[in-house]
Amino acid sequence: MPRPGQPGRIVSGSYLEEGMGPDMNMRRRGGGGGNGADHPAAGPKSLKQGRSGGRGGKRPAGNRRRRNRPFWKQKKWIWVGIVAAVVVAVAVSVPLALLLHKKNKSSDSASSSDSGYDALTANLASISPDSIPASAKGTYLDPYTWYETIGFNITYTSATVGGLSIMGINSTWDDSARPNPYVPPLNESFPYGTRPIRGVNLGGWLAIEPFIVPSLFDDYSLDQGIIDEWHLTRQLGSSANRTIEAHYATFITEEDFKEIAEAGLDHVRLQYSYWAVTTYEEDPYVPKISWRYLLRAIEWARKYGLRVNLDLHGIPGSQNGWNHSGHQGLIRWLNGTHAELNRNRSIEIHDQLSQFFAQDRYKNVVTLYSLVNEPLMLDLPIAAVLNWTTEVTELVQSNGITAWVVFHDGFLNLDKWDYMLKDAPSGMMLDTHQYTIFNTAEVVLNHTAKIALICDSWYPMIEAINVTSTGWGPTICGEWSQADTDCAKYLNDVGTGTRWEGTLRSVDGTAYCPTASAGTCNCTLANADVSEYSTEYKKWLRTYAEAQMSAFETAMGWFYWTWHTESAAQWSYKVAWKNGFMPEKAYKPSFVCGDDIPDFGDLPQYY
């Protein structure tokens, strides 16, 4: 194990990936699985070949979400022009579910007008409650039960494709938009393989992660065990629908898609979980509501010329036992007592999803179709995952999916993919997630050494895996971050510590900050508000980000993790972009690998 304060030795990935590397406490992005007994030293994205690993990113303790207030919270709207007869008719006809919904809405929403509709639901006045069939009243198809109706088509429909509802969207669409002059409009083919993807994730929105939205978890004591979306929705009980949909309606808005395009990005990776499609008897999850927001998100992407990578982030049984799969703990997909049940369920879900997204309206905008996020192949039977991947790829393609089918490397050493799935169906893309902060041999490196690692080690590694003759073939980096510590709140699970300060596990007090030997490792400065960042620190963060962009662009490109967080600035592309530590345009970086690494002045190494 490298001594704190000294350069870390980057041991072989195959050694690290088995959880045996002495330099590594593995970690999962949104959390480690259950307890140490379940996943002994493993951690999500950081497993890769000494290459780095797991995803992470939470926010500083005590900080609340910081975002522009939606227009509907900035001023009260008085809705006029509704004739008295309509007002009376609506008031008499509105179902009890709507009245309860209005009563329970958060107090900071715009005040209601005499019509009973507020700024989030004002367009309900354009339809009659009588237009909703009795069989649909009070269900997720009934717009009178929706937290928000603005931006949705509220004309009732029972139409489905693949058994999935066509709800909230218009019957026509326009694919003529482009996000910037350097990429083709949606109705022309994107030159994958010759122009890199420059994209961003929308993590923590439709698939909730504690570190991205800690405000949903802050009010609970640790002994209550509210550590993931499964436990949160169970705790919320009858208020879960209202609370979770309020999050869907406010955390990401149309303005975010507009800004993503303005930042020079051209793709979004859209996280959603299986409960957007269905739930099972044992599930506490809020069912199907996120489906409507997913469909609207795709339309917003279309409006701004952004192509979409559909990312099924949580699958029945959990594919990795980490909190971002929905249920932290045991892996029961392809594993354990319900392995076959959850395997069949996941195939049925993809059968429905692929039928739906094979429609003509999605062929130009949904150009990447991801099978499952981060299956932990260090614990799962590898052959079972490969067989499932092949079977589901053949299924979705037979259902008409023409998008790239994306599958994750499972945290195996990338070299292993030189030989696996080489006879897989065509049109597939390998997804790898790269982070330095979950690898104790890498997080301990000083600022300059971290950038050298990216350009000297990651760059040739990514370049090689992307070529069939030297690696697997087409490869995307679906997650990475400019965070250089694991200090963000809840990053390593609710209630756990950090590698940076040596508090991750009680059995190991080793701190992995580069200045640990001097006793200066501290998360306070690492978690400081962005307004306190020095010019030198911003310069380093931007260079570190641009070095990674340069490395990943040797392959198919990248998706940053993530666009928006409540308070973890180093995990928010939006915050970095607006505060000068991301390039003004993603396609115009100021640093690429091969350039001299800049001088960062007197920047301390302990944050």
Buried (B, 14 or more C-beta within 10 A) or exposed (E): BBEBBEBBEBBEBBBBBBBEBEBBBBBBBBBBBBEEEBBEBBBBBBBBBBBBBBBBBBBBBEBEBBBEEBEBBEEEBEBEEBEEEBBEBBEEEBBEBBEEBBEBBEEEBBEBBEBBBBBBBBBBBEBEBEEBEEEBBBEBBBBBBBBBBBBBBBEBBEEEEBEBBBBBBEEEBEBEBBBBEEBBBBEEEBEBEEBBBBBBBBBBBBBBBBBBBBBBBBEBEEEEBBBBBBBBBBBBEEEBBBBBBBBBBBBBBBEBBBBBBBBBBBBBBBBBBBBBBBBBEEBBBBBBBBBBBBBBBBBBBBBBBBBBBBBBBBBBBBBBBBBBBBBBBBBBBBBEEBBEBBBEBBBBBBBBBBBBBBEEBBBBBBBBBBBBBBBBBBBBEBEBBBEBBBEBBEBBBEBEBBBBBBBBBBBBBBBBBBEBBEEBBEBBBBBBBBBBBBBBBBBBBBBBBBBBBBBEBBBBBBBBBBBEEEBBBBBBBBBBBBBBBBBBBBBBBBBBBBBBBBBBBEEBEBBBBBBBEEEBBBBEBBBBEBEEBBEBBBBBBBBBBBBBBBBBBBBBBBBBBBBBBBBBBBBBBBBBBBBBBBBEBBBEBEBBBEBEBBEBEEBBBBB
